[in-house]
Amino acid sequence: MKKTGTYTKTKPLSVEFMAIEDGKISGTVTPYADPVFARKTVFSTYEGIVTGNRIEGTYTTRVGQNGNSFTGSWWAVRK
């Protein structure tokens, strides 16, 4: 993440829960303090479809317990 001409070090996120069944994946990311949102705790869930060596899906991230939600898409490929 680039911020005002300097780079902010980031830490890898950890998965709190994950389930895969019948080609579908879902789970939650361990809540973390996000530097983009003034270090407020964010909560994220994800879901997707497994097709061969590729997984793709969507995620929802909520700022704070009752804050705004943001959605997006993601994908991963096994090498």
C-alpha positions in Angstrom: 0.0 0.0 0.0 1.4 3.4 -1.0 0.7 6.3 1.3 1.9 9.9 0.7 5.1 8.8 -1.0 6.1 6.2 1.6 5.4 2.5 1.8 3.6 1.0 4.8 4.7 -2.4 5.9 1.9 -4.9 5.9 1.5 -8.2 7.7 -0.1 -11.3 6.2 -3.7 -11.9 7.1 -4.6 -15.1 8.8 -7.7 -17.3 8.1 -9.8 -17.8 11.2 -12.2 -20.3 9.6 -12.5 -22.0 6.2 -14.8 -24.7 4.8 -14.7 -26.4 1.5 -17.7 -28.6 0.4 -19.0 -29.6 -3.0 -16.6 -27.2 -4.8 -17.6 -24.2 -2.7 -15.3 -22.4 -0.2 -16.3 -20.0 2.5 -14.6 -18.5 5.6 -13.6 -15.6 7.8 -10.3 -13.7 8.2 -9.1 -13.1 11.7 -10.1 -9.5 12.6 -7.3 -7.0 12.3 -6.5 -3.3 12.8 -6.4 -1.8 9.3 -4.1 1.1 8.7 -6.3 2.4 5.9 -9.2 2.9 8.4 -7.2 4.6 11.2 -6.3 1.2 12.7 -10.0 0.4 13.3 -10.7 -3.3 13.5 -12.1 -4.8 10.3 -14.0 -8.0 9.9 -13.9 -9.9 6.6 -15.7 -12.9 5.1 -15.2 -14.6 1.8 -16.8 -17.2 -0.4 -15.9 -18.7 -3.8 -15.9 -21.6 -6.2 -13.1 -24.2 -6.7 -12.6 -25.1 -10.3 -9.5 -27.4 -10.9 -6.5 -25.5 -9.7 -8.3 -22.1 -9.5 -10.4 -20.6 -6.8 -12.4 -17.4 -7.3 -15.0 -15.5 -5.4 -16.0 -12.5 -3.5 -15.3 -10.9 -0.1 -17.0 -8.5 2.2 -15.1 -6.4 4.7 -16.8 -4.4 7.5 -15.1 -1.6 9.4 -15.9 -1.9 13.1 -18.8 -3.9 14.6 -21.4 -1.8 12.8 -19.4 0.2 10.2 -19.5 0.5 6.5 -19.1 -2.6 4.4 -17.0 -3.0 1.2 -17.1 -5.9 -1.3 -14.7 -7.1 -3.9 -13.5 -10.1 -5.9 -10.5 -12.3 -5.4 -8.9 -15.4 -7.1 -6.0 -17.8 -6.5 -4.3 -20.4 -8.6 -2.3 -23.4 -7.4 1.1 -23.6 -9.0 
